[in-house]
Amino acid sequence: MAANLEEEQSLRECEAYVQRHNIQQILKDAIVSLCVSRPDNPIAFLRDYFHKLDRLVKVQLSKHMQ
């Protein structure tokens, strides 16, 4: 029973993390972009997609810090 409680706590923590960082929307946007582009190499496409997203977020954060 203790293991079950630990699993439930872990699941709640995971759900909170996903919500806090808007992971579902980020992944949805990535998949939509992937389906629209239909690249021959989807892994490279996703790598580039997330790299661009990371740079965009860093730029936005630096603007908010000023």
C-alpha positions in Angstrom: 0.0 0.0 0.0 2.9 2.4 0.7 4.2 1.8 -2.8 0.8 2.7 -4.2 0.8 6.0 -2.2 4.3 6.7 -3.5 3.2 6.1 -7.0 0.2 8.4 -6.6 2.4 11.1 -5.2 4.9 10.7 -8.0 2.1 10.9 -10.5 0.7 14.1 -8.9 4.2 15.6 -9.0 4.6 14.7 -12.6 1.2 16.2 -13.5 2.0 19.4 -11.7 5.4 19.6 -13.5 3.7 19.1 -16.9 1.1 21.8 -16.1 3.6 24.2 -14.6 5.8 24.1 -17.7 2.9 23.9 -20.2 4.3 20.7 -21.6 1.1 19.4 -23.2 0.7 22.6 -25.3 4.4 22.6 -26.3 4.2 19.0 -27.5 0.9 19.6 -29.3 2.4 22.5 -31.1 5.5 20.5 -32.1 3.4 17.6 -33.4 1.1 20.0 -35.4 4.2 21.6 -36.9 5.6 18.2 -37.7 2.4 17.0 -39.4 2.1 20.2 -41.4 5.8 20.1 -42.6 6.0 16.3 -43.0 9.8 16.2 -43.2 11.7 13.2 -44.4 13.6 13.2 -41.1 11.2 13.9 -38.3 13.8 13.5 -35.6 16.0 16.2 -37.1 12.9 18.4 -37.6 11.9 18.1 -33.9 15.5 18.7 -32.8 15.5 21.9 -34.8 12.0 22.9 -33.7 12.9 22.6 -30.0 16.3 24.3 -30.6 14.5 27.3 -32.1 11.9 27.3 -29.4 14.6 27.3 -26.8 16.3 30.3 -28.4 12.9 32.1 -28.6 12.2 31.5 -24.9 15.6 32.7 -23.9 15.1 35.9 -25.9 11.7 36.5 -24.4 13.1 35.9 -20.9 16.0 38.3 -21.4 13.5 41.0 -22.6 11.5 40.5 -19.4 14.6 40.8 -17.2 15.5 44.2 -18.7 
